[in-house]
């Protein structure tokens, strides 16, 4: 596993920086930014993303399934918690009652590197409407499933298991056999299979959005994901415009995508 995944301080700072330097500028460029807006992050982890928004005066709220990660979020955001600038909820997103558990709706909902881990995305996506205030929008960032490391194998221990591209696309039972051959234990194989079950392509994401009555407001495709700058020292690079418009090909060579979607009823 890459060491930054275990170093919570570094991972918090990494997510704060990519939000500050790439996500927030994207939102400002595409009209999804409002001053003093209320921001919800689903799957907030250690809250590095929310820290960047809070620093700019936004009121923030994070929902996270893993209580251990929220423990770090409360530690890193202690000053904001004491000032009432952030709040957290430890709950499965499918079980959240917006009025009872949160008591407000939001101008922006964020899912950064989260949608590809949520089961039954067709059922989940329509639920996002209930979190949005009138005129609100949803930001997504995710690695397309078919990209070289779309199976998240880079987090595995061992050089072969973590460095080999595209082998998560092996058919049926061949994939777990490959993982076992590369020295991945039973727990790791289960995790990788779960990721495979929820991995999402660009085309499928857009189909789900349309079915859930969301329309695309903005997109940006990256050959090299902005987060790689902080993880691996690789400068961000946008995808070639021609490749970005070829539906089948782009999934295999695009390492990160940003989308802003809005309810079809929105007029802005």
C-alpha positions as a printed NumPy array, in Angstrom:
array([[  0.   ,   0.   ,   0.   ],
       [  1.236,   3.506,  -0.801],
       [  2.433,   5.095,   2.432],
       [  0.272,   8.224,   2.098],
       [ -2.86 ,   6.1  ,   2.555],
       [ -1.664,   5.178,   6.04 ],
       [ -0.336,   8.657,   6.912],
       [ -3.587,  10.415,   7.793],
       [ -1.98 ,  13.814,   8.269],
       [ -0.418,  13.666,   4.825],
       [ -3.588,  12.322,   3.212],
       [ -5.644,  15.119,   4.803],
       [ -3.221,  17.714,   3.447],
       [ -3.122,  16.012,   0.036],
       [ -6.905,  16.16 ,  -0.362],
       [ -6.989,  19.746,   0.899],
       [ -4.412,  20.809,  -1.699],
       [ -6.068,  19.09 ,  -4.668],
       [ -9.376,  20.686,  -3.651],
       [ -7.862,  24.133,  -3.214],
       [ -5.774,  24.057,  -6.392],
       [ -7.986,  22.103,  -8.801],
       [-11.54 ,  21.344,  -7.648],
       [-12.493,  24.805,  -6.38 ],
       [-11.036,  26.575,  -9.462],
       [-13.006,  24.148, -11.658],
       [-16.204,  24.973,  -9.767],
       [-15.543,  28.703, -10.105],
       [-14.831,  28.41 , -13.826],
       [-17.989,  26.41 , -14.489],
       [-20.489,  28.498, -12.503],
       [-21.006,  26.041,  -9.645],
       [-19.426,  28.304,  -7.024],
       [-21.404,  30.591,  -4.73 ],
       [-20.05 ,  32.768,  -1.964],
       [-20.806,  31.502,   1.562],
       [-22.482,  28.39 ,   0.199],
       [-23.485,  25.346,   2.219],
       [-21.395,  22.331,   1.18 ],
       [-22.048,  18.648,   1.869],
       [-19.468,  15.966,   1.181],
       [-20.675,  12.376,   0.985],
       [-17.829,  10.048,   1.962],
       [-15.793,  12.855,   3.528],
       [-13.091,  10.617,   5.049],
       [-10.648,  12.731,   7.048],
       [-12.252,  15.956,   5.732],
       [ -9.383,  17.424,   3.735],
       [-11.83 ,  18.439,   0.986],
       [-14.122,  20.19 ,   3.459],
       [-11.177,  22.024,   5.016],
       [-10.491,  23.789,   1.699],
       [-14.119,  24.93 ,   1.455],
       [-14.279,  25.961,   5.107],
       [-11.153,  28.089,   4.667],
       [-13.059,  30.091,   2.039],
       [-15.999,  30.766,   4.33 ],
       [-18.335,  27.93 ,   3.339],
       [-20.537,  26.172,   5.884],
       [-19.607,  22.487,   5.617],
       [-21.052,  19.095,   6.534],
       [-19.536,  15.64 ,   6.088],
       [-21.159,  12.198,   5.987],
       [-18.848,   9.221,   6.459],
       [-19.554,   5.521,   6.957],
       [-16.287,   4.711,   8.763],
       [-16.236,   6.136,  12.287],
       [-12.455,   5.68 ,  12.508],
       [-11.977,   8.14 ,   9.637],
       [-14.326,  10.637,  11.274],
       [-12.159,  10.451,  14.371],
       [ -9.314,  11.948,  12.347],
       [-11.688,  14.451,  10.709],
       [-12.752,  15.767,  14.119],
       [ -9.114,  16.028,  15.14 ],
       [ -8.025,  17.86 ,  11.979],
       [-11.097,  20.126,  11.974],
       [-11.283,  20.777,  15.722],
       [-11.187,  24.565,  15.388],
       [-13.921,  24.509,  12.737],
       [-16.056,  22.205,  14.871],
       [-15.736,  24.509,  17.871],
       [-16.629,  27.494,  15.682],
       [-19.678,  25.725,  14.226],
       [-18.251,  25.833,  10.694],
       [-18.433,  22.072,  10.137],
       [-20.484,  19.106,  11.36 ],
       [-20.155,  15.378,  10.771],
       [-22.513,  12.414,  10.585],
       [-21.456,   8.765,  10.872],
       [-24.125,   6.932,   8.884],
       [-24.737,   4.858,   5.778],
       [-25.844,   7.3  ,   3.08 ],
       [-28.83 ,   5.087,   2.283],
       [-30.074,   5.499,   5.867],
       [-29.786,   9.287,   6.125],
       [-32.954,  11.269,   6.853],
       [-32.103,  14.795,   5.681],
       [-34.446,  16.633,   8.018],
       [-33.943,  14.451,  11.089],
       [-30.193,  13.871,  10.739],
       [-29.036,  17.131,   9.14 ],
       [-31.829,  19.702,   9.239],
       [-30.775,  21.578,   6.12 ],
       [-30.13 ,  21.235,   2.401],
       [-27.043,  22.295,   0.444],
       [-25.907,  24.46 ,  -2.442],
       [-23.218,  21.935,  -3.392],
       [-22.925,  18.191,  -2.809],
       [-19.484,  16.635,  -3.351],
       [-18.596,  13.036,  -4.156],
       [-14.85 ,  12.9  ,  -4.672],
       [-13.554,   9.39 ,  -5.427],
       [-16.718,   7.984,  -3.831],
       [-19.308,   7.128,  -6.499],
       [-17.149,   4.205,  -7.711],
       [-17.445,   2.635,  -4.235],
       [-21.198,   3.005,  -3.694],
       [-23.291,  -0.098,  -4.404],
       [-26.407,   0.122,  -6.56 ],
       [-25.613,   3.531,  -8.053],
       [-28.858,   3.5  , -10.051],
       [-30.782,   3.545,  -6.766],
       [-28.395,   5.977,  -5.076],
       [-28.232,   8.755,  -7.649],
       [-31.898,   9.865,  -7.441],
       [-31.502,  10.28 ,  -3.673],
       [-29.1  ,  13.179,  -4.203],
       [-32.026,  15.459,  -5.041],
       [-33.172,  15.475,  -1.43 ],
       [-29.868,  16.98 ,  -0.267],
       [-29.945,  19.914,  -2.703],
       [-31.258,  23.414,  -2.127],
       [-32.966,  25.143,  -5.093],
       [-30.313,  25.946,  -7.685],
       [-27.873,  23.473,  -6.107],
       [-25.405,  21.251,  -7.943],
       [-23.442,  18.036,  -7.476],
       [-19.72 ,  17.637,  -8.11 ],
       [-18.263,  14.224,  -8.953],
       [-14.645,  13.177,  -9.338],
       [-13.817,   9.557, -10.083],
       [-11.44 ,   7.31 , -12.032],
       [-13.214,   5.609, -14.964],
       [-13.341,   1.85 , -14.407],
       [-11.421,   0.877, -17.544],
       [ -8.474,   3.222, -16.996],
       [ -5.112,   1.537, -16.212],
       [ -5.655,   1.545, -12.429],
       [ -9.437,   1.759, -12.3  ],
       [ -9.499,  -1.279, -10.029],
       [ -7.579,   0.668,  -7.336],
       [ -4.874,  -1.991,  -7.478],
       [ -2.296,   0.725,  -6.755],
       [ -3.173,   0.456,  -3.047],
       [ -2.181,  -3.221,  -2.891],
       [  1.1  ,  -4.402,  -1.354],
       [  3.66 ,  -5.913,  -3.684],
       [  5.193,  -4.513,  -6.863],
       [  3.328,  -6.725,  -9.333],
       [ -0.071,  -6.343,  -7.689],
       [  0.18 ,  -2.555,  -7.401],
       [  1.994,  -1.642, -10.62 ],
       [  0.375,  -3.872, -13.254],
       [ -2.15 ,  -1.853, -15.325],
       [ -5.526,  -3.014, -16.646],
       [ -5.464,  -6.505, -15.128],
       [ -8.605,  -5.63 , -13.121],
       [-10.401,  -6.027, -16.476],
       [ -9.638,  -9.746, -16.641],
       [-12.871, -11.742, -17.05 ],
       [-14.8  , -13.656, -14.393],
       [-12.746, -15.768, -11.976],
       [ -9.48 , -14.978, -13.771],
       [ -9.1  , -11.666, -11.897],
       [ -9.049, -13.144,  -8.367],
       [ -6.669, -15.842,  -9.602],
       [ -4.33 , -13.129, -10.88 ],
       [ -4.552, -11.331,  -7.528],
       [ -3.691, -14.532,  -5.71 ],
       [ -0.775, -15.142,  -8.072],
       [  0.517, -11.639,  -7.235],
       [  0.461, -12.481,  -3.521],
       [ -2.728, -10.694,  -2.479],
       [ -4.35 , -12.297,   0.573],
       [ -8.001, -13.354,   0.869],
       [ -9.067, -10.077,   2.486],
       [ -7.425,  -8.046,  -0.258],
       [ -9.04 , -10.18 ,  -2.952],
       [-12.485,  -9.604,  -1.405],
       [-11.855,  -5.854,  -1.331],
       [-10.748,  -5.776,  -4.959],
       [-13.797,  -7.801,  -6.016],
       [-16.066,  -5.369,  -4.162],
       [-14.428,  -2.466,  -6.002],
       [-14.945,  -4.323,  -9.263],
       [-18.647,  -4.7  ,  -8.477],
       [-19.115,  -0.932,  -8.086],
       [-16.637,   0.425, -10.665],
       [-18.212,   2.914, -13.056],
       [-17.455,   4.025, -16.614],
       [-18.019,   7.501, -18.032],
       [-20.875,   6.365, -20.27 ],
       [-22.604,   4.466, -17.488],
       [-22.25 ,   7.444, -15.157],
       [-23.915,   9.705, -17.718],
       [-26.724,   7.199, -18.313],
       [-27.397,   6.97 , -14.57 ],
       [-27.407,  10.762, -14.242],
       [-29.938,  11.113, -17.042],
       [-32.17 ,   8.426, -15.595],
       [-31.991,  10.17 , -12.201],
       [-33.104,  13.474, -13.801],
       [-29.734,  15.212, -13.609],
       [-28.221,  17.096, -16.517],
       [-24.552,  17.734, -17.109],
       [-23.413,  21.303, -16.506],
       [-19.64 ,  20.888, -16.887],
       [-16.971,  18.246, -17.368],
       [-13.196,  17.98 , -17.406],
       [-11.197,  14.867, -18.347],
       [ -7.625,  14.271, -17.276],
       [ -4.954,  12.116, -18.829],
       [ -3.103,  12.534, -15.52 ],
       [ -5.403,  13.068, -12.533],
       [ -4.588,  16.235, -10.524],
       [ -4.219,  14.161,  -7.358],
       [ -1.206,  12.416,  -8.929],
       [  0.772,  15.636,  -8.483],
       [  0.61 ,  15.202,  -4.711],
       [  0.77 ,  11.415,  -4.661],
       [  3.45 ,  10.725,  -7.269],
       [  4.876,  14.073,  -8.4  ],
       [  3.189,  13.78 , -11.833],
       [  1.894,  17.104, -13.121],
       [ -1.803,  17.182, -14.098],
       [ -2.526,  16.978, -17.798],
       [ -5.913,  17.288, -19.452],
       [ -7.075,  14.662, -21.854],
       [ -6.761,  15.284, -25.581],
       [-10.023,  16.821, -26.784],
       [-10.47 ,  14.309, -29.6  ],
       [ -9.933,  11.308, -27.318],
       [-12.237,  12.839, -24.682],
       [-15.07 ,  12.696, -27.216],
       [-14.624,   9.052, -28.234],
       [-16.891,   7.197, -25.762],
       [-15.279,   3.753, -25.759],
       [-11.637,   4.771, -26.04 ],
       [-11.622,   7.56 , -23.455],
       [-12.416,   5.209, -20.564],
       [ -9.2  ,   3.266, -21.119],
       [ -6.837,   6.245, -21.18 ],
       [ -8.508,   8.877, -18.969],
       [ -7.272,   8.632, -15.383],
       [ -9.671,  11.076, -13.797],
       [-12.87 ,  12.958, -14.572],
       [-14.641,  15.933, -13.021],
       [-18.371,  16.477, -13.543],
       [-20.874,  19.028, -12.3  ],
       [-24.494,  17.984, -12.672],
       [-27.702,  19.803, -11.765],
       [-31.331,  18.727, -11.494],
       [-33.142,  18.954, -14.819],
       [-35.526,  21.433, -13.203],
       [-32.697,  23.915, -12.597],
       [-32.703,  26.83 , -14.974],
       [-29.25 ,  28.294, -14.247]])
